[in-house]
Amino acid sequence: MERENDPAERSVNLPLSPGLTALCGAIAVALILPLAWLLLEVVTVDPVRARELVFSAGTADVLLNSLLLMIGVTLCSILLGVPLAYLTVRTDLPFRRFWSIAVALPLVVPSYVGAFAFVSAFGPQGEFHSLLAPLGVGRLPEIYGLPGSIFVITLYTYPYVYLTTRAALVSFDTRLIDAARTLNYGSWGAFRRVTLPQIRPAIAAGGLLTALYAISDFGTPAIMRLSVFTRQIYVEYNTFGREYAALLSIQLLLLVLVVLTLEWAIRPDQTVRGDDADRVGSQVRLGRWRWPATLLPAGVTATTLAVPVWILLLWLWRTDVSRRPSMAFEWTQAVNSVTVAAAAAAVATLVALPVAYLAGTSDSRLATLFERATYVGFAVPGVVLGLALVFFGSGYVPWLYQTLPLLIFAYVVRFVPQAVGTTRTSILQVDSKLVEAGRTLGESPIGAFRRITLPHIRSGLVAGAALVFLTTMKELPVTLILRPSGFETIVTQIWRAQESALYQYAAVPALILILISGLSMVVMLSQEGEGSGL
């Protein structure tokens, strides 16, 4: 085995450019600035009133529900994602290549779309009630509340654990397993003593993503009628409880900070990677369990994809637009969604490029600080970011409040880390000798970047832009809070239908959203073979 090289050792490691450093510093400040306005709002709250609100019974319930939701989703995602990754990489599972893609597809389905699809299927008077009633099944388990929220969010976040674990297993040196077998360890013993310690960092990374998603999800808890931070913040915002909403936002940020701190504490200093070994001969033979094992990926795929699509198609079939013409889907909503998502992707890519270039070509602490600063927005739940920009826009720049530039800026703050990550990975893969050769031939730093670096990182830029586009299309709370008056998108149409309990009017926009998200994922996967590092 060999230790993975530190990124700084693979980078060009050029001296810091004052102009580039100043630009990256300005970007970092601009991305962090919205949270400062939230802190200013909290400072203005009367201390006595703040204590009453923070230590109330309602706040305690919100905190407990949020913690249980985060812990439950994280554990369930690990229990689901790790076996799926192991089956699709290390075993002779039938149709392994197909299942490896199929079980990752739930990422294209927004969790709130899955939530109201499952409510329609399993809720009172749902579709499954009518199907099972002739069989004597009069009641199904309750879909609302904490169990239902954990169930639905897990179904659409476990791919984070699956993908990170799968990546670790793909690069794992299977000769270690063969060595363990020669020491008379069985399959389970070899997994527990050899494989699991090596893939634990990847599991932790996926678990962190699921935990952050669960604690920041707004749509699913709202549909499932679970009182958590995100839902309560949105309710207080809409009922003009700005003080309480700000205090809840700060508590939610502190909880996110605790999660990030715990992940940082348990993360190893270095990851271990083996060289490419022959994995075909090292596959685990499932024997008589080979075909029964397909029930796990098949069941997960059917539950996460087939059930929502079936419900959406039923709604589409039953929709009578003439009944409620005001609720009908309009194609301008799709155009609006694509337009703002494309704008956010373009701006985020431009913003990410200098930050990623500085971080990828310099090992200075300042470069690392600026890069880490861009990740703050991604860790902040969308409802908190939206509320912070409401305080900022309405109080200091009213001419910018409820405008498209402010909405696009919020998307960039929220999702620019995705573009930074893919771009920096591509920059680290550029051979530093090529850049040095260009400089010795008289190229300026900008010329060397334009002629040598940029062509090599193009796939990473495209993948990052596609990822930002995908997540922007699905973003719900930021869109609901900051959109201009009368500006309707696919997600706002879905939410209008959900709030009116007229789910059938969400069928068309939900199907279009899933289709566009799927196409975005195709674009990302198409860049995988070009060294994007996805």
Secondary structure, 3 states (H helix, E strand, C coil): CEECCCHHHHCCCCCCCHHHHHHHHHHHHHHHHHHHHHHHHHHCCCHHHHHHHHCCHHHHHHHHHHHHHHHHHHHHHHHHHHHHHHHHHHECCCCHHHHHHHCCHHHHCCHHHHHHHHHHHHCCCCHHHHHHHHHCCCCCCCCCHHHHHHHHHHHHHHHHHHHHHHHHHHCCCCHHHHHHHHCCCCHHHHHHHHHHHHHHHHHHHHHHHHHHHHHHCCHHHHHCCCCCHHHHHHHHHHCCCHHHHHHHHHHHHHHHHHHHHHHHHHCCCCCEECCCCCCCCCCECCHHHCCHHHHHHHHHHHHHHHHHHHHHHHHHHHCCCCCCHHHCCCHHHHHHHHHHHHHHHHHHHHHHHHHHHHHHHCCCHHHHHHHHHHCHHHHCCHHHHHHHHHHHHHHHCCCCCCCHHHHHHHHHHHHHHHHHHHHHHHHHCCCHHHHHHHHHCCCCHHHHHHHHHHHHHHHHHHHHHHHHHHHHHHCCHHHHHHCCCCCCCHHHHHHHHHHCCCHHHHHHHHHHHHHHHHHHHHHHHHCHHHCCCC
